[in-house]
Amino acid sequence: MSLNLNDLLSVLNLKEKNHSQIETILFEYGTLTQKLQNVEAQSFYFMNGLENHKLRRLELKKEWEIIASDINTVSIGELIFSLNDMNNQLAILNAKKKPRTVDFIHRASVRSKIAYIEELLTIKRRVKEVFEIDYYLKNDEEIKHILGI
């Protein structure tokens, strides 16, 4: 049985995503928070995995804190410099005449980093500072502002 490159990228979770990372984190964190506040109304299966849901919520909060830290501590100029550097790396990878499987994986990784930096730039242009995730759950207008809705 041969392994298709697209299958490999799927397994390594290097395919492009439909939603931004910050949007996904906000949505999943908000959903879990709402469910955890009203545990009695949840399904039997949710109740059995209650500890895992609490851990997942903490993981999402940590991911948010990393993104917020990246946005709050890095200037737009530094992000643009990093973006140009990643684009140069991608150009070098794309110029290879006979890319190997490792090159395809590296290319997907660089594209993922480019998407992350572009997302940081987009958010940095919208807001001066990113606050804790719970702040955005309490303020609908702030969610719309950070997501550009």
Secondary structure by P-SEA (a helix, b strand, c coil): ccccaaaaaaaaccccccccaaaaaaaaaaaaaaaaaccccccaaaaaaaaaaaaaaaaaaaaaaaaaaaaacccaaaaaaaaaaaaaaaaaaaacccccaaaaaaaaaaaaaaaaaaaaaaaaaaccccccaaaaaacaaaaaaaacc
